[in-house]
Amino acid sequence: LTFILFIVLFTAAFGRLFCGWVCPQTIFMEMLFRKVEYLIEGDAAKQRLLNNGPWTAEKIRKKTTKHAVFFILAFIIANYFLAYIIGVKELRKIITEPISEHAIGFMGILIFSGVFYGVYAYFREQVCTVVCPYGRLQSVLLDRNSMIVAYDYKRGEPRGKFRKNVAGVTLDQGDCIDCFQCVKVCPTGIDIRNGTQMECVGCTACIDACNKMMDAVNKPQGLIRYASETGIAENKKLRYTGRMKFYTVMLFLLAGLLSVLLVTRKDIDGTVTRATGLLYQERGTDSLSNLFNIEIQNKTVDAIPVLLKLEDEFANVGRIEMVGKNNIDVKKEGQGAGAFFIVLPRSAVHSRKVRLTVGLYKGNKRITTLKTNFMGPFTRL
C-alpha cells in the first residue's frame, strides 16, 4: 500500500519518471534486451533492412542467436522472479532434484520464462500502452504544473525543414526542423510534439535526440525538455510548486514510516485470545484456570519450536498447561496455532480481570511477549 501510494504521489509531483527510469519492464527492455538486439542485429536502420530482406543464412543465424539469448535471459529472470515468490531454497530443490518430484514447479519456471520471453521479444512496449494501468492513471494524476517531458511549441512552431538562409532572406519558421528524430527514438512510437500522451514513459530519449539535432543546426538545446504545460504556455522555467512540495513531504513521511515499520517489526509475533463462550474453571479449592488459543506468525526462514511461559509477577505462582504437545511448532515463513490453560492460585486473582504476560521462548531464549486477560470470579466490595 505504501509503495502504491508512493507511486501515485510521485507521479502527481514529478510526472511519469517511474516508468522511464525505475520500472523493471523499461529497465530490462532498454538496458538488457535491446542492447543485446543491437549487438547481434545492429542499430534500428540495420534491423529494418534485416527484417525486410530475404531469409539468408546470415539472417537465420542472427535471428536464431538473438532469440536463443532472449530465452536464456528470460529463463534467468523467471528464476529470480520465482525466488521472490516461493523462496530460494524451494527454487533450489526444483532445480537440483528430479523433475518428477517437482513437476508443477518446473512447469511454473517454463511458463514464467515463456511469458517473459514473449514480452521482451514480441510484446515489448505494448505492455506499457495496453496492459499496464499506470499510464491510464496519468490523466487524473497530472495537472498543468506537473513535471513532464514537453515540446516547446511556442519556440518550435511553425515547423519547417532546415535550410540555410539565402542572401539575407529570413525564413519564417520555428526551431523545429521536422526531422522526426524524436519519433524514431521513442520506444512507444509517439510524437511528443502532439502534447502529453498516455504512452509517454518519460524516458527522455526524445530530449537527447532533439538536443543532438539542435547542435547540428546551431540552435539552442531544450526544444524538448522537462517542463510543465503552464511553463511552456507562459514561457517560464519549471517551478517547484506548493503542491509538489506537499507531495514531496508526504513521500518522505511514507518512506520514513515504512522504514520504521521494517526496522522495528518482530521476527515472531502472535495473538493470544481466551476461548469464546467459556468462563474460568475451578481447579480444586485453591486454583483457577482459563483456556486460551494462540496463533503465532513466523517471519523468518527457519522453523521454530515455541515454548510458552508466564512472565512478571505470575512467573513463580502460576503455570501454563499445553493442550497436546509441550511446544508449538511454527513452520518457516508460516503460522502455528495451539491451545493452553493458564492456572493461577485463587489468592493471586484479586479482580474480575487480571492482566497477564505470556513469553514466547525458543529454548531458553525469549523471542517476544504477548498480553492477554485472565478472567476470575466476580467479587463484591
Order of alpha helices (4+ residues) and beta strands (2+ residues): alpha-alpha-alpha-alpha-alpha-alpha-alpha-alpha-alpha-beta-alpha-alpha-alpha-beta-alpha-alpha-beta-beta-beta-beta-beta-beta-beta-beta-beta
